[in-house]
Amino acid sequence: MTDRIVELESTVAHMEATVDGLREELVDANERIRTLERELAELRDGARPEPDGGVVDIGEEANGNDEEQTGLEDIIVA
């Protein structure tokens, strides 16, 4: 009977570790989704993301240079 208890405790510990890992992944995914939603909202408001994570207003681009497109122009939002 004691061996069975040890086995069950081990199984519970393993399951708790799995749940903790999944919880961390979920939190990270939610943070990334929020970041992408903010970027999308900024794009809809006439701004474009900078490679460093900042945002530049499209109307205020310096020197009027044609910069590389972000690739977000082809995304269709339904």
N, CA, C and O atoms as a GROMACS GRO file, in nm:
protein
  312
    1MET      N    1   0.082  -0.119   0.000
    1MET     CA    2   0.000   0.000   0.000
    1MET      C    3   0.087   0.126   0.000
    1MET      O    4   0.051   0.224  -0.064
    2THR      N    5   0.197   0.124   0.069
    2THR     CA    6   0.285   0.240   0.077
    2THR      C    7   0.344   0.273  -0.059
    2THR      O    8   0.359   0.390  -0.093
    3ASP      N    9   0.380   0.170  -0.136
    3ASP     CA   10   0.434   0.193  -0.269
    3ASP      C   11   0.332   0.262  -0.359
    3ASP      O   12   0.367   0.348  -0.440
    4ARG      N   13   0.208   0.225  -0.343
    4ARG     CA   14   0.101   0.286  -0.424
    4ARG      C   15   0.085   0.433  -0.388
    4ARG      O   16   0.064   0.516  -0.477
    5ILE      N   17   0.096   0.467  -0.263
    5ILE     CA   18   0.085   0.607  -0.219
    5ILE      C   19   0.200   0.688  -0.276
    5ILE      O   20   0.179   0.800  -0.325
    6VAL      N   21   0.320   0.634  -0.270
    6VAL     CA   22   0.437   0.703  -0.326
    6VAL      C   23   0.419   0.724  -0.476
    6VAL      O   24   0.452   0.830  -0.529
    7GLU      N   25   0.368   0.621  -0.544
    7GLU     CA   26   0.345   0.632  -0.688
    7GLU      C   27   0.242   0.740  -0.718
    7GLU      O   28   0.261   0.819  -0.811
    8LEU      N   29   0.133   0.744  -0.643
    8LEU     CA   30   0.030   0.846  -0.663
    8LEU      C   31   0.082   0.986  -0.634
    8LEU      O   32   0.051   1.080  -0.706
    9GLU      N   33   0.161   1.000  -0.528
    9GLU     CA   34   0.219   1.131  -0.496
    9GLU      C   35   0.312   1.177  -0.607
    9GLU      O   36   0.316   1.296  -0.640
   10SER      N   37   0.387   1.085  -0.665
   10SER     CA   38   0.476   1.117  -0.775
   10SER      C   39   0.395   1.162  -0.898
   10SER      O   40   0.431   1.258  -0.966
   11THR      N   41   0.287   1.090  -0.924
   11THR     CA   42   0.200   1.125  -1.036
   11THR      C   43   0.139   1.263  -1.016
   11THR      O   44   0.133   1.342  -1.110
   12VAL      N   45   0.093   1.292  -0.896
   12VAL     CA   46   0.034   1.423  -0.866
   12VAL      C   47   0.139   1.533  -0.884
   12VAL      O   48   0.110   1.638  -0.941
   13ALA      N   49   0.260   1.509  -0.836
   13ALA     CA   50   0.367   1.609  -0.851
   13ALA      C   51   0.396   1.635  -0.999
   13ALA      O   52   0.417   1.750  -1.039
   14HIS      N   53   0.398   1.530  -1.078
   14HIS     CA   54   0.422   1.544  -1.222
   14HIS      C   55   0.309   1.623  -1.287
   14HIS      O   56   0.335   1.710  -1.370
   15MET      N   57   0.186   1.594  -1.252
   15MET     CA   58   0.071   1.665  -1.307
   15MET      C   59   0.073   1.813  -1.267
   15MET      O   60   0.040   1.900  -1.348
   16GLU      N   61   0.110   1.841  -1.143
   16GLU     CA   62   0.118   1.980  -1.097
   16GLU      C   63   0.224   2.055  -1.175
   16GLU      O   64   0.204   2.171  -1.211
   17ALA      N   65   0.337   1.991  -1.202
   17ALA     CA   66   0.443   2.055  -1.280
   17ALA      C   67   0.394   2.082  -1.423
   17ALA      O   68   0.424   2.187  -1.480
   18THR      N   69   0.320   1.988  -1.479
   18THR     CA   70   0.265   2.006  -1.613
   18THR      C   71   0.168   2.123  -1.617
   18THR      O   72   0.174   2.206  -1.708
   19VAL      N   73   0.080   2.130  -1.519
   19VAL     CA   74  -0.017   2.240  -1.512
   19VAL      C   75   0.055   2.374  -1.496
   19VAL      O   76   0.017   2.472  -1.560
   20ASP      N   77   0.158   2.379  -1.413
   20ASP     CA   78   0.234   2.503  -1.396
   20ASP      C   79   0.299   2.547  -1.527
   20ASP      O   80   0.297   2.665  -1.561
   21GLY      N   81   0.355   2.451  -1.600
   21GLY     CA   82   0.417   2.483  -1.729
   21GLY      C   83   0.315   2.533  -1.829
   21GLY      O   84   0.340   2.630  -1.901
   22LEU      N   85   0.200   2.468  -1.835
   22LEU     CA   86   0.094   2.512  -1.926
   22LEU      C   87   0.041   2.650  -1.888
   22LEU      O   88   0.009   2.731  -1.976
   23ARG      N   89   0.032   2.678  -1.759
   23ARG     CA   90  -0.014   2.808  -1.712
   23ARG      C   91   0.084   2.917  -1.758
   23ARG      O   92   0.042   3.023  -1.804
   24GLU      N   93   0.214   2.891  -1.745
   24GLU     CA   94   0.314   2.988  -1.789
   24GLU      C   95   0.305   3.013  -1.939
   24GLU      O   96   0.314   3.127  -1.984
   25GLU      N   97   0.286   2.906  -2.017
   25GLU     CA   98   0.271   2.921  -2.161
   25GLU      C   99   0.147   3.002  -2.196
   25GLU      O  100   0.149   3.084  -2.288
   26LEU      N  101   0.039   2.981  -2.122
   26LEU     CA  102  -0.084   3.055  -2.146
   26LEU      C  103  -0.065   3.203  -2.116
   26LEU      O  104  -0.111   3.288  -2.192
   27VAL      N  105   0.003   3.234  -2.007
   27VAL     CA  106   0.029   3.374  -1.973
   27VAL      C  107   0.114   3.440  -2.082
   27VAL      O  108   0.084   3.552  -2.124
   28ASP      N  109   0.218   3.371  -2.127
   28ASP     CA  110   0.304   3.424  -2.234
   28ASP      C  111   0.224   3.446  -2.362
   28ASP      O  112   0.240   3.548  -2.428
   29ALA      N  113   0.139   3.350  -2.396
   29ALA     CA  114   0.058   3.363  -2.518
   29ALA      C  115  -0.038   3.480  -2.506
   29ALA      O  116  -0.056   3.555  -2.602
   30ASN      N  117  -0.099   3.498  -2.390
   30ASN     CA  118  -0.191   3.611  -2.371
   30ASN      C  119  -0.118   3.744  -2.382
   30ASN      O  120  -0.171   3.839  -2.441
   31GLU      N  121   0.003   3.753  -2.328
   31GLU     CA  122   0.081   3.876  -2.340
   31GLU      C  123   0.113   3.905  -2.487
   31GLU      O  124   0.103   4.019  -2.531
   32ARG      N  125   0.152   3.802  -2.561
   32ARG     CA  126   0.183   3.820  -2.703
   32ARG      C  127   0.059   3.862  -2.781
   32ARG      O  128   0.068   3.946  -2.870
   33ILE      N  129  -0.056   3.804  -2.750
   33ILE     CA  130  -0.180   3.841  -2.816
   33ILE      C  131  -0.213   3.987  -2.789
   33ILE      O  132  -0.251   4.060  -2.881
   34ARG      N  133  -0.198   4.031  -2.664
   34ARG     CA  134  -0.224   4.172  -2.632
   34ARG      C  135  -0.131   4.264  -2.710
   34ARG      O  136  -0.173   4.369  -2.759
   35THR      N  137  -0.003   4.226  -2.720
   35THR     CA  138   0.093   4.306  -2.795
   35THR      C  139   0.052   4.314  -2.942
   35THR      O  140   0.054   4.422  -3.002
   36LEU      N  141   0.015   4.202  -3.001
   36LEU     CA  142  -0.028   4.202  -3.141
   36LEU      C  143  -0.155   4.282  -3.161
   36LEU      O  144  -0.170   4.351  -3.262
   37GLU      N  145  -0.248   4.275  -3.066
   37GLU     CA  146  -0.371   4.355  -3.076
   37GLU      C  147  -0.341   4.503  -3.070
   37GLU      O  148  -0.401   4.582  -3.143
   38ARG      N  149  -0.247   4.544  -2.981
   38ARG     CA  150  -0.208   4.685  -2.974
   38ARG      C  151  -0.145   4.730  -3.105
   38ARG      O  152  -0.175   4.838  -3.155
   39GLU      N  153  -0.056   4.646  -3.161
   39GLU     CA  154   0.008   4.681  -3.287
   39GLU      C  155  -0.094   4.693  -3.399
   39GLU      O  156  -0.085   4.783  -3.482
   40LEU      N  157  -0.190   4.604  -3.401
   40LEU     CA  158  -0.295   4.609  -3.502
   40LEU      C  159  -0.378   4.736  -3.487
   40LEU      O  160  -0.409   4.802  -3.586
   41ALA      N  161  -0.413   4.772  -3.365
   41ALA     CA  162  -0.489   4.894  -3.341
   41ALA      C  163  -0.410   5.016  -3.385
   41ALA      O  164  -0.466   5.109  -3.442
   42GLU      N  165  -0.279   5.016  -3.358
   42GLU     CA  166  -0.194   5.128  -3.399
   42GLU      C  167  -0.187   5.136  -3.551
   42GLU      O  168  -0.187   5.246  -3.607
   43LEU      N  169  -0.181   5.022  -3.618
   43LEU     CA  170  -0.179   5.022  -3.764
   43LEU      C  171  -0.310   5.077  -3.820
   43LEU      O  172  -0.311   5.150  -3.919
   44ARG      N  173  -0.418   5.041  -3.757
   44ARG     CA  174  -0.548   5.092  -3.802
   44ARG      C  175  -0.559   5.242  -3.780
   44ARG      O  176  -0.632   5.311  -3.852
   45ASP      N  177  -0.487   5.294  -3.682
   45ASP     CA  178  -0.489   5.437  -3.653
   45ASP      C  179  -0.387   5.515  -3.734
   45ASP      O  180  -0.368   5.634  -3.710
   46GLY      N  181  -0.322   5.452  -3.830
   46GLY     CA  182  -0.231   5.523  -3.919
   46GLY      C  183  -0.087   5.524  -3.874
   46GLY      O  184  -0.012   5.614  -3.912
   47ALA      N  185  -0.047   5.430  -3.795
   47ALA     CA  186   0.092   5.422  -3.752
   47ALA      C  187   0.147   5.287  -3.798
   47ALA      O  188   0.070   5.195  -3.826
   48ARG      N  189   0.279   5.276  -3.806
   48ARG     CA  190   0.340   5.149  -3.843
   48ARG      C  191   0.445   5.112  -3.739
   48ARG      O  192   0.510   5.200  -3.684
   49PRO      N  193   0.462   4.983  -3.713
   49PRO     CA  194   0.558   4.941  -3.611
   49PRO      C  195   0.702   4.957  -3.658
   49PRO      O  196   0.731   4.940  -3.776
   50GLU      N  197   0.788   4.990  -3.568
   50GLU     CA  198   0.932   4.995  -3.592
   50GLU      C  199   0.991   4.859  -3.558
   50GLU      O  200   0.933   4.788  -3.476
   51PRO      N  201   1.104   4.821  -3.618
   51PRO     CA  202   1.164   4.691  -3.586
   51PRO      C  203   1.199   4.675  -3.437
   51PRO      O  204   1.201   4.563  -3.387
   52ASP      N  205   1.225   4.784  -3.367
   52ASP     CA  206   1.260   4.775  -3.226
   52ASP      C  207   1.138   4.769  -3.135
   52ASP      O  208   1.152   4.770  -3.012
   53GLY      N  209   1.019   4.762  -3.194
   53GLY     CA  210   0.898   4.750  -3.115
   53GLY      C  211   0.826   4.883  -3.097
   53GLY      O  212   0.712   4.884  -3.051
   54GLY      N  213   0.890   4.994  -3.132
   54GLY     CA  214   0.827   5.125  -3.123
   54GLY      C  215   0.731   5.145  -3.239
   54GLY      O  216   0.716   5.057  -3.324
   55VAL      N  217   0.668   5.259  -3.242
   55VAL     CA  218   0.574   5.290  -3.349
   55VAL      C  219   0.605   5.428  -3.402
   55VAL      O  220   0.632   5.520  -3.325
   56VAL      N  221   0.602   5.443  -3.536
   56VAL     CA  222   0.624   5.572  -3.600
   56VAL      C  223   0.497   5.608  -3.674
   56VAL      O  224   0.440   5.524  -3.744
   57ASP      N  225   0.454   5.732  -3.659
   57ASP     CA  226   0.338   5.780  -3.732
   57ASP      C  227   0.375   5.786  -3.879
   57ASP      O  228   0.476   5.847  -3.914
   58ILE      N  229   0.296   5.726  -3.967
   58ILE     CA  230   0.328   5.720  -4.108
   58ILE      C  231   0.338   5.861  -4.166
   58ILE      O  232   0.419   5.884  -4.256
   59GLY      N  233   0.260   5.952  -4.118
   59GLY     CA  234   0.262   6.089  -4.168
   59GLY      C  235   0.388   6.165  -4.130
   59GLY      O  236   0.412   6.273  -4.184
   60GLU      N  237   0.468   6.114  -4.040
   60GLU     CA  238   0.586   6.184  -3.993
   60GLU      C  239   0.716   6.112  -4.028
   60GLU      O  240   0.816   6.129  -3.958
   61GLU      N  241   0.718   6.032  -4.134
   61GLU     CA  242   0.841   5.963  -4.173
   61GLU      C  243   0.945   6.065  -4.217
   61GLU      O  244   0.915   6.159  -4.291
   62ALA      N  245   1.066   6.044  -4.171
   62ALA     CA  246   1.175   6.135  -4.204
   62ALA      C  247   1.219   6.116  -4.348
   62ALA      O  248   1.224   6.003  -4.396
   63ASN      N  249   1.252   6.224  -4.418
   63ASN     CA  250   1.310   6.226  -4.553
   63ASN      C  251   1.219   6.167  -4.660
   63ASN      O  252   1.259   6.166  -4.777
   64GLY      N  253   1.104   6.120  -4.627
   64GLY     CA  254   1.012   6.064  -4.725
   64GLY      C  255   1.068   5.943  -4.798
   64GLY      O  256   1.022   5.910  -4.907
   65ASN      N  257   1.166   5.876  -4.741
   65ASN     CA  258   1.226   5.758  -4.804
   65ASN      C  259   1.125   5.644  -4.808
   65ASN      O  260   1.045   5.625  -4.716
   66ASP      N  261   1.132   5.568  -4.916
   66ASP     CA  262   1.050   5.447  -4.925
   66ASP      C  263   1.121   5.338  -4.847
   66ASP      O  264   1.225   5.288  -4.890
   67GLU      N  265   1.066   5.302  -4.734
   67GLU     CA  266   1.126   5.199  -4.652
   67GLU      C  267   1.064   5.065  -4.684
   67GLU      O  268   0.957   5.058  -4.745
   68GLU      N  269   1.130   4.960  -4.644
   68GLU     CA  270   1.081   4.825  -4.665
   68GLU      C  271   0.944   4.809  -4.600
   68GLU      O  272   0.923   4.856  -4.488
   69GLN      N  273   0.853   4.744  -4.669
   69GLN     CA  274   0.720   4.724  -4.613
   69GLN      C  275   0.726   4.620  -4.503
   69GLN      O  276   0.812   4.532  -4.502
   70THR      N  277   0.631   4.630  -4.409
   70THR     CA  278   0.629   4.540  -4.295
   70THR      C  279   0.571   4.403  -4.328
   70THR      O  280   0.590   4.308  -4.252
   71GLY      N  281   0.502   4.392  -4.440
   71GLY     CA  282   0.440   4.264  -4.474
   71GLY      C  283   0.300   4.252  -4.416
   71GLY      O  284   0.230   4.154  -4.443
   72LEU      N  285   0.259   4.349  -4.335
   72LEU     CA  286   0.127   4.344  -4.272
   72LEU      C  287   0.018   4.391  -4.369
   72LEU      O  288  -0.101   4.375  -4.341
   73GLU      N  289   0.058   4.448  -4.481
   73GLU     CA  290  -0.041   4.500  -4.578
   73GLU      C  291  -0.123   4.387  -4.638
   73GLU      O  292  -0.236   4.410  -4.682
   74ASP      N  293  -0.070   4.266  -4.642
   74ASP     CA  294  -0.139   4.154  -4.704
   74ASP      C  295  -0.230   4.079  -4.608
   74ASP      O  296  -0.299   3.985  -4.649
   75ILE      N  297  -0.234   4.118  -4.481
   75ILE     CA  298  -0.316   4.049  -4.382
   75ILE      C  299  -0.460   4.093  -4.397
   75ILE      O  300  -0.489   4.212  -4.402
   76ILE      N  301  -0.548   3.999  -4.405
   76ILE     CA  302  -0.692   4.027  -4.418
   76ILE      C  303  -0.755   4.003  -4.281
   76ILE      O  304  -0.743   3.895  -4.223
   77VAL      N  305  -0.822   4.106  -4.230
   77VAL     CA  306  -0.888   4.095  -4.100
   77VAL      C  307  -1.037   4.090  -4.125
   77VAL      O  308  -1.095   4.179  -4.187
   78ALA      N  309  -1.100   3.984  -4.077
   78ALA     CA  310  -1.243   3.966  -4.099
   78ALA      C  311  -1.320   4.010  -3.978
   78ALA      O  312  -1.443   4.003  -3.977
   0.00000   0.00000   0.00000
